[in-house]
Amino acid sequence: MDSGEQHLSSYASLALVLAALLALTGLTVAMSYVDLGRFNVPLTLAIAGTKVSLVLLYFMHLRYENRAVVYSFLGTIGFLAIMISFTFWDVAFR
């Protein structure tokens, strides 16, 4: 099956990632009470992207995968960014 080596993360590093995720969630909730005009959506998407990256890298162990998996993930994120930008562009120029 899997002849690769096992990667174990320390409880301290996982606790730091959890603390960062909780802080970013608090920041997301705080952002819902602040009106920054047109910067609300991009800032909220940046916070959400950071949280997704932390989960993928540390809890799903993407940082230990080979380059093909990482490039596949980055390509997927790039494609998603293009599709979201097309949606924003369509709504902005109606």
NORBEL-V22022 format. One record per pair of residues at least 24 apart in sequence whose ideal C-beta (glycine too) atoms are under 10 Angstrom apart, sorted by the first residue. I is the first residue (numbers start at 1). J is the second residue. D is the distance in whole Angstrom. If there is no record, write none. Layout:
i->{I;I}
j->{J;J}
d->{D;D}
This chain:
i->{4;4;4;5;6;6;7;7;7;7;8;9;9;9;9;9;13;14;14;16;16;17;17;17;17;17;18;18;18;20;20;20;20;21;21;21;21;21;21;22;23;24;24;24;24;25;27;38;41;41;42;45;45;45;49;49;49;52;53}
j->{64;65;66;64;61;64;61;63;64;65;61;58;59;61;63;64;58;58;59;54;58;54;55;57;58;59;54;58;59;50;51;54;58;50;51;54;55;58;59;51;51;48;50;51;54;51;51;92;84;88;88;81;84;88;77;80;81;77;77}
d->{9;10;9;9;10;10;6;9;5;10;10;7;9;8;10;10;7;7;8;10;9;6;8;8;5;7;9;9;9;8;8;6;9;9;6;6;7;9;9;10;10;8;6;5;8;7;10;9;10;8;9;9;8;10;8;10;9;9;9}
